[in-house]
Amino acid sequence: SQTIHQWPATLVQPVGSPLSLECTVEGTSNPNLYWYRQAAGRGLQLLFYSVGIGQISSEVPQNLSASRPQDRQFILSSKKLLLSDSGFYLCAWDRVTGANVLTFGAGSRLTVL
Amino acid sequence: GENVEQHPSTLSVQEGDSAVIKCTYSDSASNYFPWYKQELGKGPQLIIDIRSNVGEKKDQRIAVTLNKTAKHFSLHITETQPEDSAVYFCAARRTGTASKLTFGTGTRLQVTL
């Protein structure tokens, strides 16, 4: 069966510090990978998605970047965090073939102070 | 692009009553409509989905109905229980390799004793 892992689960960082959130998927190959952000009490905002290694599409301009160094690994980064980067970050995956159900990770809560 | 509207934003029901959450979508080519449940501090989990070739789908106490002519779909929860309290998201997508889910803004359901 497929599983998605996301870490760290919680993170408190000062303004101006770097960020790295990591996501890996097991049990499948060539997944589509996504990063979403959820501000407190708000909906799901798609930040980045990737259909293959090195292929990243950005949905909104921002202080963040994403990379996909391996087929099942997706990384969300920032060189200098802003207060507005605080939120709940969710990684997700699906596949074009088969049932194509979007499955989310457990999330990473980032607080920027 | 697709636009999904979800109502109500908050819903409070007594235990044992039914709850209904409604969504409308704009893209007539959308043909896949999932519903996600997000408990506090966790990632959204798929609870039920429907594809455009059917009008209704049931899974125990939850059901989803789809009206393609009117471009709206609804989630019905019967005999609500306290553990049904969560945020629920609807979404829509059309078939295609480049197609991504568009989410509604979420409904916070509170089941009171």
Chai-1 contact restraints between the chains, C-beta under 6 A:
chainA,res_idxA,chainB,res_idxB,connection_type,confidence,min_distance_angstrom,max_distance_angstrom,comment,restraint_id
A,G43,B,T105,contact,1.0,0.0,6.0,A-B,restraint_1
A,G43,B,G106,contact,1.0,0.0,6.0,A-B,restraint_2
A,L44,B,F103,contact,1.0,0.0,6.0,A-B,restraint_3
A,L90,B,G43,contact,1.0,0.0,6.0,A-B,restraint_4
A,V96,B,T97,contact,1.0,0.0,6.0,A-B,restraint_5
A,V101,B,L46,contact,1.0,0.0,6.0,A-B,restraint_6
A,L102,B,L101,contact,1.0,0.0,6.0,A-B,restraint_7
A,F104,B,G43,contact,1.0,0.0,6.0,A-B,restraint_8
A,F104,B,P44,contact,1.0,0.0,6.0,A-B,restraint_9
A,G105,B,G43,contact,1.0,0.0,6.0,A-B,restraint_10
A,A106,B,G43,contact,1.0,0.0,6.0,A-B,restraint_11
A,G107,B,G43,contact,1.0,0.0,6.0,A-B,restraint_12
